[in-house]
């Protein structure tokens, strides 16, 4: 099973809306370098580039039309999502 950071990376880079990281950063109001670093599953030291704030999570999911992060959270916590 992928980690939360891996799911977030996929959402940012390969979301269903197919927006580039530059487009996504402009739309949600953060820098593209922050999106790149915040979604890094692992850096050279085995850590994660930086923490990804929850304030950006919903805008990223909405802009990319990709709710994989939400599904991942539900699965990890034993919840069921119903639209």
Secondary structure, 3 states (H helix, E strand, C coil): CCCHHHHHHHHHHHCCCCCCHHHHHHHHCCCHHHHHHHCCCCCCCCCCCCCCCHHHHHHHHHHHCCCHHHHHHHHHHCCCCCC
